[in-house]
Every structure is written in C-alpha cells, then in structure tokens.
Amino acid sequence: MKRACKQISFALCFFLLLVIFIPFHAESVKAFETYLYPKTLTSDGKKLYIGTDNGLLTWDGKKLSSVKPPYLPSAKITAVNAHDGNYFIVGTDGGAAYPYHQDYWRVVTKSDGIPATSVTAAANCKTQILIGTSNGLAVFQKNTTSKPVIYKYPEIPHNFITTISCAQDQVFVGTMSGVVKISGQYAYNISPVSANKMQIANGKLWIASSQGLLELDMQGRLIKRWDVNSGLYSSNISTLTVDTKNNVVYIYDGKNIVRMSDMKKYPLGSTINDMAYMNGIFYLATPNGLFSTYDFMDFINIYSSAPYEQAAFTSGSHMISVRDGILFIDGKPASVSGVVRAYPGDLITVVTSNQVLLVDPTRLTRYTVKSDVFLEVAPYSIQNAYYSSSSGMLYLAGYGQLYAIHRASGSYKKVPLPFYSVKSLWSDGKYVYALSERASFIGDTWGKLIRTNTLNFYVKSAVLSSSSLLFVATDDGIKYASSLWSSFKDYSGVNANKIFLPINSSNVWVSTETNLIKLNNPSIYYNWGNGLSFIPDQLFYDGSGLKFFSLGSIQSAWKPSFMADWLTITGKEEASKLQAAGILRGFSDKMYPQKTLTYQELAVMYVRLKGWSLTKATTSAKADEWAKPYIASLEQRGYKLNVDYRSVATKAVVNDWLPDIGPLFTYNTITRQQAAMQLYNYMAY
C-alpha cells in the first residue's frame, strides 16, 4: 500500500481506494480504495484525523480507517481538532460532534445554540467545548446541558471564526480580523492579524496568518514575527505544524515548506491544504492525496484523491469547472492544470500554485500574466479576482490589499482595502468595485480609492445580474442595488445564506439552512421532501437545464416538484413549504389539492409533521398499503381509530382522535388544499 516517491510531484504517487462509512470504532478499509482529497489534518499523538468533503478518515501509521460517529450531523467535514488523547472534535457543515462518554458522541447543532449551521473551527478543551461559525463563537461548559455563551462582534474582532487552539485552561480564538484570548466569560484582543491556523506547543502560541507567522507567549504577548521581509515567499501563511519532539516549527508559505529554526526551505510542486506532525513523521494534505515524509525529500503516498470537482460556476454564457486541478470550459479541458482557483470575468482568471493565467472561454486560449507583483503576492493567497477586457486591467484581492495590474505592460498598483474578506469583486472598465461583509469599496481604473461605505447589514453572499443589478443575501433579508454608487433596497425578508442568479432564469434563487427557495410571488421551497437531497453550493443553467454543484460534483438528477396542479391556486407557498419538509407529497406528478382529505392521508401527514419514525409493527386497519406504516406508528402511541381509513375525514372524529390538530377542520370535511394551509401554521419554521 506504500511506496516512496523520490522528489517527484505528488500527482505521480497514485493508489486507488473506495469510500466506506461505518459506525464509530474505526475499522480498517479495503486496500486500493479512493477518497476525496484531504482538506484538514490534526493528530492526538496516536492517530491522524483527516477531514474530507465526504467523511472523516483516521491513520494510525499502519492502516487507514473510515469513521462515521453515530448521528454525525454531516459527512462534509469542515474542521477537525485533537490534542492529548480524548480531546477530539469534528466540525461539519451541519454541526459538530465529539466523544462524550465511552463510545457515545454528542452532536451539537444550531438547535443547541450555535450561531450558524456550518462549523468553521472547533476545539474540545479541558472544561469547555468551543464551536466557531461564520456568525460567531459558541462556548459550552462540559458535562452540562446549558445553552452556550455566544461571542459576536464587537466582543470579538470578527464574527467569522477561523481557528481555535487550547491547552489546559488557555484558550485562543482566531478570526478574520484578529485573535483573542478567552478567559472566563471575557475575550481579550491579543493580535490584529487574520489567523489561518494556530497551535500551542511547549508553552508558546504559534499563529499562521495572512500577515506572517507569529510567536506569542501564553499571555498573548508577541515574541517574534516572520513575513516576506524575513525571507518567506509570501506573508500569507496558510498552515503550520510543530515537531514537538525537537520543538521546531514548520510552515507552508505558498511555495515551500520552511523549517523556521534555520529558515531551511523545501520547495514543493503541489499546493498544501494542511499539514500535521505525529511520531516523527510529517503528513501533508494535498489536492492529489495524503502523503507522509520524514525529511521533505522522500514521500510516501498513503492514499490518492478520487476524481473531484473543486469548483463550478458560469461566466457569461460559459460553464466553468475545475476538476482534479484541470480547468474545463463547457465540458472541454482548457490545457491548464494545477489549478487552485478560478474566477469569472471577461476572461477567466486562473490561479495555480505558482502563477496566474487568463483564459479566453470562447477560444480556449490562455495568456500568462507577467508582472513583478508576483514577487510580492503569492498566487495561492489571492482571495478574489476579476479581469476587465475594456480596460485591460486584472484585479486581485488578497487579505486587505487590492492589486491593479495592467495586462499588457505588467505594471501594477497596490492599494490598501478597508477590509480583509472580499465577498465580490468586479469592474465595469472604468471603476473597480469590491464588497465585504460590512463595507463596500469603489476605486478608479488603477484601484485608487474613490469611495468606501460602511453597510448597516452583514453580507453573506453577493451576485451581479446580467443587467448589472447587485443582489446580496444579508442578515436582514435579501437586498438589491443598481450599483455600489446607490443605496440598497429590500427585495425579500428571507434569511438566506447564499444567493444565485442562474442565466436564463428570471428568478432570484436563494439557499437557507434547510431549503432552496425560488423567490417568486409567492415563493417555492425545495429540499429533501421533493427530491433535493442537499443544499447546493452553486446553481446554474448549462444549456440543458438547471444544475447543482455540491459535494464535489455537478448534479442534475432532480425532480423539483409535484405541484403542477397547485401553482395557480391559493396555498401554493404553504404547500411548497410542507412539500419541502417532506410532510406533503404528491403522486402521479400531481398534488390533487381539491381532493377531500381522508383519514389515511391525515395520518401520514401527522406522523411526518411530528417527525416520528416508522415502526416495523403491523396493523389490521382498513387502509392502503402506503399508509399502514404511518397508521401503525400512531397506534403504537395510542392514536387508534375503528374506521375505514380510506374514507373522508370528519371534524368530530378527528377532534377525538388527534385533538391538537382538530382546529384544522373549519368545516366538517376539508380538502388537501385547506389542510395544507392550516398545517403550515404547525410547522417549526
């Protein structure tokens, strides 16, 4: 299962393995299986934990195992953190989970009090559980069921939590705009840097940040700082690890692994997502798979990554995707490999580990951007990009800086931005525009500041329509503006996380924590109740129909609705929400809203509304086979009727049978349409 690869590209070390998920107590997986590429690593000294978009893996130095703790909120792992044996926690895009008692794992989700569904960082500390999100930090006291203490801006520098590290009673939290030390119920600012990863080792706090590597004491006092002026390739340090045996720190500066004790550099031919140290061995998470090394000279391939879509979006009328590091345009390879990121624009901006290219999506031709700017900014540290054909300017945004580059001459200007995180970047040829969570920026062609504005809402997602209307999903609903020169107006009160404007669609689409919603009058809600088994990361038309990008693949096998016969009558929005929650379902491609409600239909909807599981018990009730499991579930709970369940439900019988929903019946009998409009009021959201 192993072989050494002497100073060669990671991509050449290739072994195939197939994903299996099993209940917790990790079991060895079969050889020659494939997994999604590793994104994040951590070690407790005995095992290496590997987070992917399709599950958690462990490596004990001899065998690879697949782990799925009972009731893990999601298979998409967003954070893993371990230290000192049992202090382990895993974050997902649906919550967090950590060992509680023996083999029991506690699951923590938004319903338990965390500020957002998706976890961005987490730590299992001595007396506390800390869970970071894009909307603040939750701190739970161990061995209690009390609600967490929530930290948000301005108590902490930024709501987006990027990394958490703790040792004994010392707790440090990194955000997009600074690092704090948590003591009691107070947060103390100790550094203004944007932290990417932190690690406590031998009484020191090490911070990999977008402003360099920092060494601090346990009080939070700065000891030393390294950046490009210290000889690093870039000041944006994405990850670090500590050789705890020899007390030596290693970082990745975008081009090299650097041993900080003597600044020894080990050039790499692949991007590093994360790295960790365990028992004398270094582990590297790359887009090509997981590798181990003793000396950064010889590498062992533990597993190679399965084929994977890294990104997918549309630019103009073209469908752009990045698959296994290769750029595809309208399904055709564009002869660009080693791609880390790609961005839409008049030409596609493509970022590899060591250069920036522009690709014409119509002709599939590429152009190398040559400029001295890349002596200053590492390509991998670019946060957003846009190319304008009319001005010939390429704009790159990277953690508090905007670089305006003239493509033909290579000359550039560097302009400070009043924020670190750029949600959206674009240009109309005359001006360049940037939008962050709390502010906007307008610059001239060379990026010189013309206007900046603080927003009175928090931007979660932003898109620009073909007619240059700007739509944003905020913590105060959906808003729009004709440009950043004008004020924003309210569009919808939906609390959305992402917003989509598919080409060829006249509607704005948004995703929430539970639904995909087509905003209309009224809106239509979709999720697993009507065929959508995931909330998409991207939504677009590619010429053949509506497509979704999620979990590393482009998917189109989705039947959005059985509501063809409900779209023009009252109760459409209520019915679509019930349908999205799986409470109301159609058959033969229709909902039959005018059909009078029967006892068996009501039984099915009631069990789904309550969220009760179906039992294996049987029933002698007079009912159709599809309804009997639901009726049996009711009978087990004492809700039994001596009627033919296929008959029309009446008010008097229902009042005795299911008294809590008796008020549904405003008449002696009701239709499915009337039932849907009333059941809507019983929903939890």
Buried (B, 14 or more C-beta within 10 A) or exposed (E): EEEEBEEEBBBEBBBEBEBBEBEBEBEBBEEEBBBBBBBBBBBBEEBBBBBBBBBBBBBBEEEBBBBBBEEBBBBBBBBBBBBEEEBBBBBBBBBBBBBEEEEEBBBBBBEBBBBBBBBBBBBBBEEBBBBBBBBBBBBBEEEEEEEBBBBEBEBBBBBBBBBBBBBEEBBBBBBBBBBBBBEEEEBEBBBEBBBBBBBBBEEBBBBBBBBBBBBBEBEBEBEEBBBBEBEBBBBBBBBBBBBBEEEBBBBBBBBBBBBBEEEEBBEBBBBBBBBBBBEEBBBBBBBBBBBBBEEBEEBBBBBBBBEBBBBBBBBBBBBBBBBBBBBBBBEEEBEBEBBBBBBBBBBBBBBBBBEBBBBBBEEBEBEEBEBEBBEBBBBBBBBBBBBBBEBBBBBBBBBBBBBBBBBEEEEBBBBEBBBBBBBBBBBEEEBBBBBBBBBBBBBBBBBEBEEBBEBEBBBBBBBBEEEEBBBBBBEBBBBBBEBBEEEBEEBBEBBBBBBBBBBEBEBBBBBBBBBBBBBBEBBBBBBBBBBBEBBBBBBBBBEEEBBBBBBBBBBEEBEEBBBEBBBEEEBBBBBBBBBBBBBBBBEEEEBBBEEBBBBBBBBBBBBBBBEBEEBEEEBEBBBEEEBBBBBBBBBEEEBEBEBEBBEBBBBEBBBEBBEEBBEBBEEEBBBBBBBBBBBBEBEEE
